[in-house]
Amino acid sequence: MAVTLMEKGRHAGMWKVRVQPRDKNGARISVPTQYVEGTKKDAEKLERKLLVEAEEAVYDNYDAKKASLFESLFALCVQP
């Protein structure tokens, strides 16, 4: 998780916000880098927002996979 001030290039003077959250298995989740015009405080707010969104996506996908696995196993067990 990084918030850095860009000094050169197309985004000079902007804050770069980069997060790399991990899923339940420890694999990194790809989240695109975003740039913020304004203060470092604004960039830190965006960083927290991105982390929360990624965290919610991980749990939503995990629960959906777990539920579909349960339904599949239940269907196999109930077959006559």
C-alpha positions in Angstrom: 0.0 0.0 0.0 1.6 3.2 -1.1 0.8 6.8 -1.5 3.5 8.7 -3.3 3.9 12.1 -4.9 4.7 12.0 -8.6 7.4 14.5 -9.5 7.9 13.7 -13.2 5.8 12.6 -16.2 2.2 12.8 -17.2 1.0 12.7 -13.6 3.5 15.2 -12.1 2.1 16.9 -9.0 -0.5 14.2 -8.4 -0.6 11.6 -5.7 -0.3 8.0 -6.8 -2.4 5.5 -4.9 -1.4 1.8 -5.2 -2.9 -1.0 -3.2 -2.2 -4.7 -3.4 -4.6 -6.6 -1.1 -4.5 -10.4 -0.8 -7.3 -12.9 -1.0 -8.0 -15.8 1.4 -5.2 -17.9 -0.1 -2.6 -15.2 0.1 -2.6 -14.4 -3.6 -2.3 -10.8 -4.6 -5.4 -9.1 -6.1 -4.8 -6.9 -9.0 -6.1 -3.3 -8.4 -5.2 -0.6 -11.0 -3.1 2.3 -9.7 -5.1 5.6 -9.4 -3.9 9.2 -9.3 -5.4 11.9 -7.1 -5.1 15.7 -7.5 -5.3 17.4 -4.2 -3.7 16.7 -0.8 -2.0 13.6 0.6 -5.0 13.3 2.9 -7.3 12.9 -0.1 -5.0 10.2 -1.5 -5.0 8.4 1.9 -8.9 8.5 1.9 -8.9 6.9 -1.6 -6.4 4.3 -0.4 -8.7 3.2 2.5 -11.7 3.2 0.1 -9.9 0.9 -2.4 -8.8 -1.4 0.4 -12.4 -1.7 1.7 -13.8 -2.4 -1.8 -11.2 -5.0 -2.5 -11.8 -6.7 0.9 -15.6 -6.8 0.3 -15.1 -8.3 -3.2 -12.9 -11.0 -1.7 -15.4 -12.0 0.9 -18.3 -11.8 -1.5 -16.6 -14.1 -4.0 -15.5 -16.4 -1.2 -19.0 -16.8 0.2 -20.4 -17.3 -3.3 -17.9 -20.1 -4.1 -18.5 -21.7 -0.8 -22.2 -21.6 -1.2 -22.1 -23.0 -4.8 -19.7 -25.8 -3.6 -22.2 -26.7 -0.8 -25.1 -26.7 -3.2 -23.2 -29.0 -5.7 -22.2 -31.4 -2.9 -25.7 -31.4 -1.6 -27.2 -32.2 -5.0 -24.8 -35.1 -5.4 -25.7 -36.5 -2.0 -29.5 -36.2 -2.6 -29.5 -38.0 -6.0 -31.4 -41.3 -5.8 
